Amino acid sequence: MSLWLKAGVALLLLFASQFHFWNRLSSGSIFAPEFPRGVVILFNWAFAAIVLLAMLQLLLDIGTLATAILRRSTTAAPDGLRYAIAVLAALISAIGVSNALRVPPVKDVAVTIAGLPPRFEGYRILQLTDLHISRLFPARWAEAVVTRANAAGTDLIVVTGDFIDGSVAMRRADVAPLRALRAPDGVYAIPGNHEYFFDYAAWMRHLDGLGFRMLPNSHAVLSRGDARLVLAGLTDLSAPSVGQPGPDLDSALRGAPAGAPVVLLDHQPRNARNAAAHGVALQLSGHTHGGVAPGFDRLFARANGGFVSGRYDVAGMTLYVGNGTGLWPGFAVRLGRPSEMTRFTLHAAGSDLNPRAPASSGRP
């Protein structure tokens, strides 16, 4: 490569590598890139390609060094191999971004709950989590999510945090389609950490105005005749950093009917063991985005109590960590960790775990 071509490529790489700095200039926050959607997509592709390229080049260098040590002679990787790695990184990044942008399918999960009242046998809950509505996931995407969620045929819809990236003024039009979410027993939600990055109080008022029943350290009682099911929610662990009340499970469950099974909404999964100790039957969480890709998930696990994706048995409590319906627009890549809307069907212990549930929805 000529010197001028090398310089041009280096400048392009440097420009793309500062994606989050440009985000801050565009909106005041690294979490909300306020560029046209096409530009945000290109930035995500280029930034992820750089990360993948660095990792692949390091692996190649380690392999080259190991070969040199074993042969006890100087050796070098062919230039052609390095160029091939660059093409591979760009291709993998494009696939990962494409996976992140889709409207996710509905994934079915059956959950056994000890002491579930017979009248709640087969009860269905749809979980949406980590929507991250933004320039990357705008109103048109939100409309498609709402259409699919309403068609899932559930009794209840819950959103376990991270609705948005941006202020109410930035996202007012993009979140408007969420007003159309419908379920017989209502639509309940809790905040995620990103709501605290953009004027928590303003977002709680706005989401309440869109028809969400927010459950910050509180609960609701769902009824079927004289049978009861408790739906509890917590604030996020990041709340105290901005002067808001942190998660308080004791407060959330205060006054709940004794003996009624508890379904807990907690954005971050790391405190699941505490929830199990309080007798929670089912905890629904998000936050981790499923670890984004194999390998990366080990990094996410360290910060989340070892819980990253899918179902876990925690001292008899079922914890489910959703991969996310959307994704943070600052690193919107999915490889082997698909987005999802999750439809839970509740069953009492010893009941038939093969319910007459419709097949999971496919891609749009």
Salt bridges, closest charged atoms under 4 A:
GLU34 OE1 - ARG135 NE 3.50
GLU34 OE2 - ARG171 NH1 2.91
ASP61 OD1 - ARG82 NH2 2.66
ASP108 OD1 - ARG343 NE 2.60
GLU121 OE2 - HIS347 ND1 2.60
ASP130 OD1 - HIS132 NE2 3.58
ASP130 OD1 - HIS267 NE2 3.94
ASP130 OD1 - HIS289 NE2 3.40
ASP155 OD1 - ARG224 NH2 3.65
ASP162 OD2 - HIS132 NE2 3.38
ASP162 OD2 - HIS267 NE2 3.27
ASP165 OD2 - HIS132 ND1 2.69
ASP165 OD1 - HIS194 ND1 2.50
ASP174 OD2 - ARG171 NE 3.21
ASP185 OD2 - ARG224 NH2 2.89
ASP250 OD1 - HIS278 NE2 2.90
ASP297 OD1 - ARG298 NE 3.65
ASP297 OD2 - ARG337 NH2 2.78
